[in-house]
Amino acid sequence: MKTYKLTEYKIRSLPQNALKASKNIDQPSHDAIQNFITINSSSPNLERDSIRFTSERICSQCSKCLSPNKPPMGIPPVLGKGNVEAKLMLVGEAPGEWEILKKEPFIGPAGQELNQALKFHKLDRDKDLYISNAIKCRPTRYSEFDSTKLVGRKPSGDELANCKSFISAEIEIVSPEVIILLGQSAYEQVTSQPIGSHFTPLVGSEDLLNYKSWDGTDRSAILLTTWHPSYILRKETKKEQNEIRKDIDKTIKRAKEILGI
C-alpha cells in the first residue's frame, strides 16, 4: 500500500507560505493517517482526509494571532467536528472557554442552545452535519473588573483574515450543499463581506457561495444566515430569548427543506 505524503495534495485555500511551512512539520505515517480517518470520518477517502489532516496540522502550529502586546489567544485551536461528508455545515464565531477545555466546538452554554435546536429537528451533530468556527482560537481580553482575568471577545478583522484560509479549506473538504452562518463573524468570514453594525437585516437571508471542492470540482452552497445562539443568553426576557430561538429554528428548518431531509 502506498504511503502518502500529505503535501502531495494541494489545498487551494491554504496560502503558499503555510504549505511550505508544512514541509517542516514532521509528516505522520500512513498508519497515523488511517487512524485519523477511522476516528474522524464515517466514510473514509484517503486523499480527502489526507488534505484535512494536513490543513489541521498547519492550523495547530499557526501563531499568526499570538502577540506579546495583547492577551494570549486560547491555545490549542479548536478545530471543526462532525461528518466530513455531511451536506449541512454550521459555522459559528470562535471557541469559548468550554470549547478550549474540551477541544470541541459548541459545547458551552451557547452550544447547549444549539444542541436543543438540532435535537428538535432530529439532527445528529456527529452524523448529519459538520460544525466549525470562523476562527479556531479563543479571542480574549482582560476583564474590566479583574485585570488578571481573561474573558472572551469578538474576533478582530485581522484575526478573521488570519483564519480565512482554514475555514475555506474546511468548506473545500466537507463540500456542503448548505451552510448555516451563525452570527456576524461567521457571515463576514465566509462571504468576505464586512458589514459593520448592519447584521440584523441579514437574519433569515439566503445567498450563494461558489467554491471548488477538495477534488477540484466546481461546487456551490446555499448560505443561510441567522443569530449565533450566544445571542439568546444576552437577552434578559423570555420573550426576547424565544424570538431568537424562533429565528434559529426557522433557519434550520429551511436548511432541511433545501436538502430534503
Buried (B, 14 or more C-beta within 10 A) or exposed (E): EEEBEBBEBEBBBBEEEBBEBBEEBEBBEBEEBBEBBEEBBEEBBBEBBBBBBBBBBBBEBBEEBEEEEEBEBBEBBBBBBBBBBBBBBBBBBBBBBBBBEEEBBBBBEBBEBBBEBBEEEEBEBEEBBBBBBBBBBBBBEBEEEEEEEBBBBEBBEEBBBBBBBBBBBBBBBBBBBBBBBBBBBBBBBBBEEEEEEEBEEBBBEEBEBEBBBBBEEEBEBBBBBBBBBBBBBEBEEEEEBEEBBEBBBBBBEBBBEBBEE
